[in-house]
Amino acid sequence: MVQVRSGERTEQLTWEEWEERVRTGRVGPDVEVRIGALTGAAWVRAAELEVWSALRNDAGTAFRAAFSRGIAPVATALLVGVQIRIWWLGWLPPVFAETERWLPKLTTAILENGESWRLFTMGFYHESVLHIALNLLWLAYAGWSLERALGRANLVTLYLSSVLGGSVLSMVGSPDRPAIGASGGIFGLIAAVTVFGLLRPELLSDRSRRLFGPAILPYLILMFASGLQNATTDNWAHFGGLVTGGLLASFLDPPGLQRRPGWNRGVQATAAGVCLLVPMVLAGAGPRLHWLRDADAAAAAFADAPEPQPEPDRGGAPSEAGRYRALRWKVPIGWAPASLATFDLGVASTAGERGFAVTEKLGELPITPDQVLETWLGRARDTAPDATASLPHDVTFAGLPGREFEVQLGKDPALLAVVTAATRGAWSLTATWIVEAEMRTRLLPLELRSRRSVTWGEPEALVQARRDASGLGADRPPRIALARQRILAGELTAGQAELAALTAERPTDAAAWLARIEFVHWDPSTGPVIWDEALAALPEPKLIGAVVSSLARSGRTATARGLAEVAWLRLPGDRLLARARRSQGLPTALENGLPVELVREGQRDRSADEIASWRSWPLDLAGAEAAGAVLAGEDAAANAEIRAAIPSGPEVAVPLLIRMKYGPLQVFPEDAANGLAEDFLSLEGPNPPSWLPAELRVELARDPLLAAWARAVADARSGG
């Protein structure tokens, strides 16, 4: 009798059972054995017994004999046959679209939708004849060799594990592109053939060694190198399969020469567990595992362009590319640049109707997050009129207080947009996450991680302005630029104080005054003081025009018109003042170098005293208000006269309208009627004539006689 002890388990075997177990590798070298005739009462390692070594040599001899005879390549034929059948079915029109949709490796579909079967189905799907022919030739060769050497179960374990290893590494290394083909599994089998020949050369005859080990290594290197030369080849799948197959082959043994009892079953069980566990983890936790990358790097990857090269640091927050970027955000790997359903430019998934966009925008006025959301909703309703929004709620976004709401965009499929906004001064930041309503819960972890990746520092223009103005003895233009950028970024008090100091430092510097005037409408209470100080310090046309524009923007239209009138009386014919007058609907005609409204009132020439009185208005806010009141009275009288003349027809109303447009000229332009007809036809268009008061536009547009006159003039002109 032979006693065998493995761990705490002891068995008694007959001599025949002992011999059979040793030959088949079920008694490993470290198993303790006690044979009364050989060891007495002592337990010894099996490897120390000559009988064990002799029996093991017999097992090697048996392996070589079986290998030489060969076995029917059932598993290899099955693997080849399945792939041929899938490829053949894929040529059928009804099947092609479905196989193309469901079988390739697609990183986004695996992680977002839980379609983890793609990790294996990619290894059984081909499209072109050349692709499947080359792959199956190597599969037949390597598969049959391994099936003879390691057995069918080990062959299937190697192939499926290598396909999985290639798919997983392909997800990491080339997540942006779909992948198909058995190449990962085949590289794993060829690597296994090479490793087996290198580790177990004593089991192979001289002739058989030409099929394994060093004889195959050059082909393996050549195949991998040729893939590196092809931009469309998924070399990550090749490498993943190669590593997986080579590593697994170093653990698997021929069935009759296992290093200890049940060794292969343990390795196979471990591989099977990994093949089950990895897809289950990816299917269940995919949105949490879906990794992110910088949005600029993602755009470069899909544009086949190099990633941004380092630039000199300009201060502010550091960046991966060595340059300052105020806005940074990350996108899910595999998402491609696209225009979303709301026409936001961002990235979209290849696995469903979902996308992500982050937009930075500079406006003309300070803005609140609620105003940003309201503007976004209005734009969304241009394409989705039935869009409904939830009430906004407070959030923290990019480190700033923000607001967020959800918008239902469509019904087929039901799309949900989650919109988040934050602001600083006139700058606004908006993040839009679009997802199918049914996928919102599953993809919520990915949504939250994507939104948390957004960082928003000081605007790049402000950072650059700080740098430019930080040098010793910095000139005035950089200081003015810095003040402007601080105001735009929400530092209103500090920016205004800096501009006030600059104007006090040099009152004749128009640039500083223009900057102060530019931002009056941000805080209208400061307007009267700034306007008067500017006009007193530097009453030149450019500055006067800026004050006129600022008054109008602040809602003080009458005063703006009055200032344009006062300045025109002092500097008639100035090009900049003429532009300011036209913006306020005032005439710019001259007679003998003077404004016609100064020289003549209707058909009566003004006296020298009247002209002097008109020109005595001071060029300040009080003078502008007085002139504006006079102009308002004249306009009211002219409007009333025209309103009373409208029922009398074009013969009476048209001359009055021409005089309103061109001023009290004695001789009007030859094409005055044509110009008036064009203005009349544009009354209800997007750009109505600015010289015509708004209250008269509606009445004139409704009058059928004037409408008929305008069409007749236009037709006569086009016919002539």
C-alpha positions in Angstrom: 0.0 0.0 0.0 1.0 3.6 -0.7 0.0 6.5 1.6 -0.3 10.0 0.1 -0.7 13.1 2.2 -1.5 16.5 0.7 -2.2 19.1 3.4 -4.3 17.5 6.1 -5.8 14.9 3.8 -4.3 11.4 3.7 -5.2 8.7 1.2 -4.3 5.0 0.9 -3.7 3.8 -2.7 -2.9 0.5 -4.3 0.3 0.3 -6.3 -1.6 0.5 -9.5 -3.6 3.6 -8.4 -0.3 5.2 -7.3 1.4 4.6 -10.7 -1.6 5.9 -12.7 -1.8 9.1 -10.6 1.9 9.8 -11.0 1.8 9.3 -14.7 -1.2 11.6 -15.1 0.4 14.3 -13.0 -2.1 14.0 -10.1 0.7 13.5 -7.6 2.9 16.5 -7.7 6.6 16.7 -6.6 5.7 18.3 -3.2 3.1 15.7 -2.2 4.3 13.7 0.9 4.4 9.9 0.4 5.0 7.0 2.7 5.7 3.6 1.2 6.6 0.9 3.8 9.1 -0.9 1.7 10.9 2.2 0.6 10.5 4.9 3.3 9.6 2.9 6.4 7.6 5.0 8.8 8.9 8.3 7.4 7.0 10.8 5.1 9.1 12.1 2.2 8.5 14.4 -0.8 7.4 12.5 -3.9 10.2 14.2 -5.9 12.8 12.4 -3.7 11.7 9.0 -4.8 13.3 7.4 -7.8 10.2 5.5 -8.6 8.2 8.8 -8.8 10.8 10.2 -11.2 10.7 7.1 -13.3 7.0 7.1 -13.5 7.0 10.8 -14.4 9.4 10.1 -17.2 7.0 7.5 -18.4 4.3 10.3 -18.4 6.6 12.5 -20.6 7.1 9.6 -23.0 3.3 9.1 -23.1 2.8 12.8 -23.8 5.3 12.8 -26.7 3.6 9.7 -28.1 0.2 11.2 -27.9 1.4 14.5 -29.3 3.0 12.7 -32.3 -0.2 10.8 -33.0 -2.3 14.0 -32.7 -5.9 14.3 -31.6 -8.9 15.5 -33.5 -8.8 19.4 -33.3 -12.5 19.5 -32.2 -12.1 22.8 -30.1 -10.1 24.5 -32.8 -12.6 23.5 -35.5 -15.5 24.7 -33.3 -13.8 28.1 -32.8 -13.1 28.5 -36.5 -16.6 27.3 -37.5 -18.4 29.7 -35.1 -16.5 32.7 -36.6 -17.2 31.6 -40.2 -20.9 31.2 -39.4 -21.1 34.7 -37.8 -19.2 36.3 -40.6 -21.5 34.6 -43.2 -24.7 35.6 -41.4 -23.3 39.2 -41.2 -23.6 39.4 -45.0 -27.3 39.0 -44.9 -28.9 42.5 -45.1 -31.3 42.0 -42.1 -28.5 40.7 -39.9 -25.7 43.0 -40.9 -27.1 46.1 -39.2 -27.7 44.2 -36.0 -24.3 42.6 -35.9 -22.7 45.9 -36.7 -24.7 47.5 -33.8 -24.3 44.9 -31.1 -21.1 42.9 -31.6 -18.1 45.3 -31.8 -16.2 46.5 -28.8 -17.5 49.9 -28.0 -16.1 51.4 -24.8 -19.0 53.8 -24.3 -21.7 51.1 -24.7 -19.9 48.7 -22.3 -19.4 51.3 -19.6 -22.6 53.3 -20.0 -25.2 50.8 -21.1 -23.7 47.7 -19.4 -23.3 45.9 -22.8 -20.3 43.9 -21.5 -20.9 40.9 -23.8 -19.0 43.0 -26.4 -15.8 42.1 -24.6 -16.1 38.6 -26.1 -18.3 39.1 -29.2 -15.7 41.4 -30.8 -13.4 38.3 -30.9 -15.9 36.4 -33.1 -16.9 39.1 -35.5 -15.2 40.1 -38.8 -16.3 42.1 -41.8 -13.9 41.8 -44.7 -12.8 38.5 -46.4 -9.1 39.3 -46.0 -9.5 40.0 -42.3 -11.3 36.8 -41.4 -9.0 34.7 -43.7 -5.8 35.8 -42.1 -7.1 35.6 -38.6 -8.6 32.1 -39.1 -5.5 30.7 -40.7 -3.5 31.7 -37.6 -6.3 30.5 -35.4 -6.3 27.1 -37.1 -2.5 26.7 -36.8 -2.0 28.0 -33.3 -5.3 26.4 -32.0 -4.4 22.9 -33.3 -0.9 23.1 -31.9 -2.1 24.1 -28.5 -5.0 21.6 -28.5 -2.5 18.8 -29.0 -0.1 20.2 -26.4 -2.4 21.5 -23.7 -5.8 19.9 -24.4 -9.1 21.3 -25.4 -10.2 22.8 -22.1 -6.9 24.7 -21.8 -7.2 25.9 -25.5 -10.7 27.3 -24.9 -9.5 28.9 -21.6 -6.6 30.5 -23.4 -8.6 31.9 -26.3 -11.5 33.4 -24.3 -9.1 34.9 -21.7 -6.9 36.4 -24.4 -10.0 37.9 -26.2 -11.0 39.4 -22.8 -7.5 40.7 -22.1 -7.3 42.3 -25.6 -10.7 43.9 -25.2 -10.0 45.4 -21.8 -6.7 46.8 -22.9 -8.3 48.1 -26.1 -10.8 50.0 -23.9 -8.0 51.6 -22.0 -5.6 52.3 -24.9 -8.0 53.1 -27.8 -11.3 53.9 -26.3 -12.4 56.2 -29.1 -12.8 53.6 -31.8 -14.9 50.4 -32.1 -12.9 47.2 -32.5 -13.7 43.8 -34.1 -11.8 40.6 -34.9 -10.2 37.6 -33.3 -6.7 39.3 -33.3 -6.5 39.6 -29.6 -7.4 36.0 -29.0 -5.0 34.9 -31.8 -2.1 36.8 -30.4 -2.8 35.2 -27.1 -2.7 31.7 -28.7 0.5 32.5 -30.6 2.1 33.8 -27.5 1.0 30.6 -25.7 2.6 28.5 -28.4 5.8 30.5 -28.0 5.8 30.3 -24.2 5.1 26.5 -24.2 8.0 25.9 -26.5 10.3 28.0 -24.3 9.3 26.5 -21.0 8.7 22.8 -21.9 11.2 22.0 -24.7 12.0 18.6 -23.2 8.5 17.4 -24.0 8.9 18.1 -27.8 10.7 16.2 -30.4 13.1 17.9 -32.7 10.5 18.1 -35.4 7.8 19.4 -33.1 10.0 22.2 -31.8 9.7 23.9 -35.2 6.0 24.6 -34.2 6.7 26.1 -30.8 9.0 28.4 -28.9 11.9 30.2 -30.6 10.7 29.0 -34.0 7.4 31.0 -33.7 8.9 34.0 -31.9 10.0 35.8 -35.1 6.5 35.5 -36.6 5.0 36.9 -33.4 7.3 39.9 -33.5 6.7 40.4 -37.2 2.9 40.3 -36.8 3.0 42.8 -33.9 5.3 45.1 -35.8 3.2 45.1 -38.9 0.2 46.1 -36.8 2.1 49.1 -35.5 2.6 50.3 -39.1 -1.2 50.4 -39.7 -3.1 53.3 -38.3 -6.4 51.4 -38.4 -5.1 48.4 -36.4 -6.1 48.1 -32.8 -2.6 47.3 -31.4 -3.8 47.6 -27.8 -6.1 44.6 -28.4 -3.1 42.7 -29.9 -0.9 43.6 -27.0 -3.6 42.7 -24.4 -4.2 39.3 -26.0 -0.5 38.6 -26.3 0.3 39.4 -22.6 -2.8 37.4 -21.4 -2.1 34.4 -23.5 1.6 34.3 -22.7 1.0 34.7 -19.0 -1.7 32.1 -18.8 0.4 29.6 -20.8 3.1 29.8 -18.2 0.6 28.4 -15.6 -1.2 25.8 -17.7 0.3 22.3 -18.0 -0.4 19.4 -20.3 -3.2 17.3 -18.7 -0.8 14.3 -17.9 2.0 16.5 -16.6 0.4 18.8 -14.1 2.6 20.2 -11.4 0.2 19.1 -8.7 -3.2 17.4 -8.7 -6.0 19.5 -10.1 -3.6 22.3 -11.1 -5.2 22.9 -14.5 -8.7 22.9 -13.0 -7.6 25.6 -10.5 -6.1 27.8 -13.2 -9.1 27.3 -15.5 -11.5 28.1 -12.7 -9.5 31.3 -11.9 -9.5 32.3 -15.6 -13.3 31.6 -15.8 -13.9 33.6 -12.6 -12.0 36.6 -14.1 -13.9 36.2 -17.4 -17.2 36.4 -15.5 -16.2 39.0 -12.9 -14.7 41.6 -15.2 -17.8 41.9 -17.4 -20.1 41.9 -14.4 -18.1 44.7 -12.7 -18.0 46.8 -15.9 -21.8 46.2 -16.5 -22.7 47.1 -12.9 -20.2 49.9 -12.1 -19.5 51.2 -15.6 -20.7 54.8 -15.0 -18.5 55.0 -11.9 -15.5 53.5 -13.6 -15.9 55.5 -16.9 -12.7 57.6 -16.8 -12.5 61.2 -18.0 -10.0 63.2 -19.9 -9.4 66.8 -20.7 -11.8 68.2 -23.2 -9.1 69.7 -25.4 -7.2 66.4 -25.5 -10.5 64.6 -26.5 -11.0 67.1 -29.4 -7.4 66.6 -30.5 -7.8 62.8 -30.5 -10.9 62.9 -32.7 -9.3 65.4 -35.0 -6.2 63.3 -35.5 -4.3 66.3 -34.3 -1.4 66.5 -31.8 -2.3 67.5 -28.3 -1.7 71.2 -27.4 2.0 71.9 -27.0 3.4 73.7 -24.0 3.4 77.4 -24.1 5.1 79.9 -21.7 3.2 80.2 -18.4 1.4 83.5 -18.1 0.6 83.3 -14.5 -2.6 82.2 -12.8 -3.4 78.5 -12.2 -1.0 76.0 -13.7 -2.1 73.7 -16.6 -1.0 70.4 -18.0 0.0 72.1 -21.3 2.1 74.7 -19.5 -0.3 77.6 -20.3 -3.0 79.3 -18.4 -6.6 78.3 -19.3 -9.4 79.8 -17.3 -11.9 77.0 -18.2 -11.0 73.4 -17.8 -13.3 70.5 -18.0 -13.2 66.8 -18.6 -15.3 64.6 -20.8 -16.1 60.8 -20.7 -13.6 58.8 -22.6 -14.9 57.8 -26.0 -17.2 60.9 -26.4 -16.7 62.8 -29.6 -17.0 66.5 -30.4 -20.6 67.2 -31.6 -23.4 69.7 -31.7 -25.9 68.6 -29.1 -29.7 68.5 -29.4 -29.8 72.1 -28.0 -27.2 73.2 -30.5 -24.6 73.6 -27.7 -21.1 72.6 -29.0 -19.7 69.9 -26.8 -19.2 66.2 -26.8 -21.6 63.3 -27.4 -21.6 59.6 -26.6 -21.4 57.0 -29.3 -23.7 54.8 -27.2 -26.9 56.9 -27.0 -28.6 60.3 -27.1 -26.4 61.9 -24.4 -23.9 64.7 -24.4 -22.1 67.2 -22.3 -21.2 70.9 -23.1 -19.5 73.6 -21.1 -19.7 77.1 -22.4 -18.0 80.3 -21.2 -19.4 83.6 -22.5 -18.7 87.3 -22.1 -21.7 89.6 -22.2 -22.1 93.4 -22.1 -23.8 93.6 -18.7 -23.5 91.9 -15.3 -25.6 88.7 -15.4 -27.0 86.3 -12.8 -27.2 82.5 -13.0 -31.0 82.8 -13.3 -30.7 85.0 -16.3 -28.4 82.6 -17.9 -30.8 79.7 -17.4 -33.7 81.8 -18.7 -31.7 82.7 -21.9 -30.8 79.0 -22.3 -34.4 77.9 -22.0 -35.5 80.5 -24.6 -33.0 79.2 -27.0 -33.9 75.6 -26.4 -37.5 76.4 -27.1 -36.6 77.6 -30.5 -35.9 73.9 -31.4 -38.1 72.2 -28.8 -41.2 74.4 -28.3 -42.7 72.0 -25.8 -39.7 72.1 -23.5 -40.7 72.3 -19.9 -38.3 73.3 -17.1 -38.3 72.6 -13.3 -37.8 75.4 -10.8 -34.1 76.4 -10.5 -32.3 75.5 -7.3 -29.0 76.5 -5.7 -25.8 74.5 -6.4 -22.1 75.0 -6.2 -20.6 74.9 -9.7 -16.9 75.3 -10.5 -16.4 76.6 -7.0 -19.0 79.4 -7.4 -22.6 79.8 -6.3 -24.8 78.7 -9.1 -28.2 77.7 -10.2 -29.5 74.6 -11.9 -32.7 73.2 -13.4 -33.9 70.2 -15.5 -35.5 70.6 -18.8 -37.6 68.0 -20.6 -36.7 68.3 -24.2 -38.5 65.7 -26.2 -40.7 62.6 -26.1 -39.1 60.2 -28.7 -36.8 59.5 -27.1 -37.6 61.4 -23.9 -34.5 63.6 -23.4 -33.6 65.4 -20.2 -31.2 68.4 -20.1 -29.6 69.3 -16.8 -28.4 72.9 -17.0 -26.1 74.5 -14.5 -25.0 78.1 -14.5 -22.6 80.3 -12.6 -21.5 83.9 -13.2 -18.8 86.4 -12.4 -19.6 89.9 -13.6 -20.4 89.8 -17.3 -18.9 86.4 -17.6 -21.2 83.4 -17.5 -20.5 79.6 -17.4 -23.0 77.1 -18.5 -22.8 73.3 -18.3 -25.4 71.3 -20.2 -25.8 67.5 -19.6 -28.2 65.8 -22.0 -29.3 62.2 -21.4 -32.2 59.9 -22.1 -34.7 60.1 -19.3 -34.6 56.4 -18.7 -30.8 56.4 -18.4 -30.6 59.3 -15.9 -30.4 57.2 -12.8 -27.8 54.8 -14.2 -25.6 57.6 -15.6 -25.9 59.9 -12.6 -22.4 59.1 -11.2 -20.9 59.9 -14.6 -22.9 63.1 -14.8 -21.8 64.2 -11.3 -18.1 63.4 -12.0 -18.2 65.3 -15.3 -19.7 68.4 -13.7 -17.3 68.3 -10.8 -14.4 68.2 -13.2 -15.2 71.7 -14.4 -12.8 74.4 -13.0 -13.2 78.1 -13.8 -10.5 80.5 -12.8 -10.1 84.2 -13.5 -10.7 85.0 -17.2 -7.6 84.7 -19.3 -7.8 88.3 -20.4 -7.7 89.4 -16.7 -4.8 87.2 -15.9 -2.9 88.6 -18.9 -3.8 92.1 -17.9 -2.5 91.6 -14.4 0.7 90.4 -15.8 1.1 93.3 -18.2 0.3 95.8 -15.5 2.5 94.2 -12.8 5.8 95.5 -14.1 7.7 98.4 -12.5 6.6 101.7 -14.1 3.7 100.1 -16.0 2.3 102.5 -18.6 -1.3 103.7 -18.5 -2.8 101.5 -21.2 -2.0 98.2 -19.3 -3.5 99.8 -16.1 -6.6 100.8 -18.0 -6.9 97.4 -19.6 -6.6 95.8 -16.1 -9.3 98.0 -14.7 -11.6 97.1 -17.5 -11.0 93.4 -17.1 -11.6 93.6 -13.4 -15.0 95.2 -14.0 -15.9 92.6 -16.6 -15.0 89.9 -14.1 -17.2 91.3 -11.4 -14.7 93.5 -9.5 -16.8 96.6 -10.2 -15.8 98.8 -7.2 -12.1 98.1 -7.5 -12.1 98.6 -11.3 -14.1 101.9 -11.1 -11.8 103.2 -8.4 -8.7 102.5 -10.5 -10.3 104.2 -13.5 -11.2 107.2 -11.4 -7.6 107.4 -10.1 -6.3 107.3 -13.7 -8.6 110.1 -14.9 -7.6 112.2 -11.9 -4.0 111.5 -12.6 -4.3 112.7 -16.2 -7.6 114.4 -17.0 -6.7 114.8 -20.7 -6.4 111.1 -21.3 -9.4 110.1 -23.4 -8.8 106.3 -23.0 -9.3 106.4 -19.2 -12.5 108.5 -19.6 -13.9 106.2 -22.3 -13.3 103.3 -20.0 -15.2 105.0 -17.2 -18.0 106.0 -19.4 -18.2 102.4 -20.9 -19.3 101.0 -17.6 -21.7 103.7 -16.3 -24.7 101.5 -17.2 -23.4 98.9 -14.7 -24.1 101.4 -11.9 -26.3 104.1 -13.3 -26.1 106.1 -10.0 -22.5 107.1 -10.9 -23.6 108.4 -14.4 -24.3 112.1 -13.7 -21.0 112.7 -12.0 -18.9 110.8 -14.6 -20.7 112.4 -17.6 -20.2 115.9 -16.3 -16.6 115.4 -15.2 -15.8 113.9 -18.6 -17.4 116.7 -20.6 -15.7 119.3 -18.4 -12.3 117.7 -18.6 -12.2 116.7 -22.3 -15.0 118.1 -24.5 -13.9 116.4 -27.7 -16.1 114.7 -30.3 -15.0 111.1 -29.5 -15.7 111.6 -25.8 -19.0 113.4 -26.5 -20.2 110.6 -28.7 -19.4 108.1 -25.9 -21.4 110.1 -23.4 -24.3 110.3 -25.9 -24.2 106.5 -26.3 -23.9 106.0 -22.5 -26.9 108.3 -21.8 -29.0 106.4 -24.4 -28.0 103.0 -22.9 -29.0 104.3 -19.4 -32.5 105.1 -20.7 -32.0 108.9 -20.8 -32.8 109.3 -24.5 -34.0 112.9 -24.3 -30.7 114.0 -22.6 -28.7 112.0 -25.2 -30.4 113.8 -28.0 -30.0 117.1 -26.3 -26.2 116.6 -25.9 -25.9 115.5 -29.5 -27.7 118.8 -30.5 -25.6 121.0 -28.2 -22.3 119.5 -29.5 -23.5 119.8 -33.1 -24.2 123.4 -32.7 -20.6 124.0 -31.5 -18.9 121.6 -33.9 -21.1 121.3 -37.0 -20.0 118.8 -39.6 -17.8 116.7 -37.3 -17.8 113.1 -38.5 -17.9 111.5 -35.1 -20.7 113.9 -33.9 -22.7 113.2 -37.1 -22.5 109.5 -36.3 -23.8 110.2 -32.8 -26.6 112.3 -34.1 -27.7 109.7 -36.6 -27.8 107.1 -33.8 -30.3 109.3 -32.1 -32.4 110.0 -35.2 -31.3 113.6 -35.6 -30.5 115.2 -39.0 -27.0 116.1 -40.0 -27.6 118.5 -43.0 -25.6 121.8 -43.1 -26.2 125.1 -44.8 -23.3 127.4 -45.3 -21.4 125.3 -42.7 -24.1 125.6 -40.1 -26.8 123.2 -39.0 -30.0 123.9 -40.9 -32.1 123.8 -37.8 -29.9 126.5 -36.4 -30.2 128.7 -39.5 -33.9 128.2 -40.2 -37.1 127.4 -38.4 -39.5 126.0 -41.0 -39.4 128.5 -43.9 -38.2 131.4 -41.7 -34.6 132.4 -41.3 -33.5 132.8 -37.7 -32.0 136.1 -36.5 -28.5 136.4 -35.2 -29.8 136.8 -31.6 -31.8 133.6 -32.0 -28.7 131.7 -33.3 -26.6 133.0 -30.5 -29.3 131.9 -28.0 -29.3 128.4 -29.4 -25.6 128.2 -29.3 -25.5 129.4 -25.7 -26.5 126.1 -24.2 -23.6 124.8 -22.1 -21.9 121.6 -23.0 -22.8 119.8 -19.8 -25.5 117.6 -18.5 -27.7 120.6 -17.6 -27.4 122.0 -21.1 -28.1 118.6 -22.6 -31.3 118.3 -20.5 -32.5 121.8 -21.6 -31.8 121.1 -25.3 -33.4 117.7 -25.0 -36.5 119.3 -23.6 -36.7 121.7 -26.5 -36.1 118.9 -29.0 -38.8 116.8 -27.3 -41.3 119.8 -27.6 -40.4 120.3 -31.3 -40.7 116.6 -32.0 -44.1 116.4 -30.2 -45.4 119.3 -32.3 -44.0 117.7 -35.6 -45.5 114.4 -34.6 -48.9 116.0 -34.0 -48.7 117.8 -37.3 -47.9 114.6 -39.2 -50.6 112.7 -37.3 -53.2 115.2 -38.3 -51.9 115.2 -41.9 -52.1 111.4 -42.3 -55.9 111.3 -43.1 -55.3 113.9 -45.9 -53.2 111.5 -47.9 -49.6 111.4 -49.2 -49.8 114.8 -50.8 -49.9 116.4 -47.4 -48.1 113.9 -45.2 -45.1 113.1 -47.4 -43.6 116.7 -47.5 -43.9 116.8 -43.7 -42.2 113.4 -43.3 -39.4 114.5 -45.7 -38.8 117.6 -43.6 -38.7 115.5 -40.4 -36.1 113.2 -42.0 -33.8 115.8 -43.6 -34.4 118.9 -41.5 -35.6 122.3 -42.5 -33.8 122.5 -45.8 -35.0 124.7 -48.6 -33.9 122.2 -51.3 -34.2 118.6 -50.5 -32.3 115.7 -52.2 -33.7 114.7 -55.6 -34.3 111.1 -54.4 -35.9 112.2 -51.1 -39.2 110.6 -52.0 -37.5 107.4 -53.0 -35.6 107.3 -49.7 -38.8 107.9 -47.8 -40.6 105.1 -49.7 -37.8 102.7 -48.8 -38.0 103.7 -45.2 -41.8 103.3 -45.2 -41.6 99.8 -46.6 -39.1 98.8 -43.8 -41.4 100.0 -41.0 -42.4 96.5 -39.9 -39.0 94.9 -40.6 -36.2 94.2 -38.2 -34.4 97.5 -38.9 -37.0 100.3 -39.0 -35.7 103.9 -39.8 -34.2 105.4 -36.6 -35.2 109.0 -37.5 -38.9 108.1 -37.3 -40.4 108.2 -33.7 -41.7 104.8 -32.6 -45.2 106.2 -31.9 -45.6 107.2 -35.5 -44.3 104.0 -37.0 -47.5 102.0 -36.1 -49.9 104.7 -37.4 -47.9 105.1 -40.7 -47.7 101.4 -41.3 -51.5 101.0 -40.9 -52.4 103.8 -43.4 -53.4 102.2 -46.7 -52.9 105.4 -48.8 -49.3 105.9 -47.6 -48.7 102.2 -48.1 -50.0 102.3 -51.7 -47.9 105.5 -52.4 -44.7 103.8 -51.1 -45.3 100.7 -53.2 -46.0 102.8 -56.3 -42.8 104.8 -55.8 -40.8 101.6 -55.3 -42.3 100.0 -58.4 -41.7 103.0 -60.5 -38.1 103.1 -59.4 -37.5 99.5 -60.1 -39.2 99.7 -63.5 -37.2 102.7 -64.4 
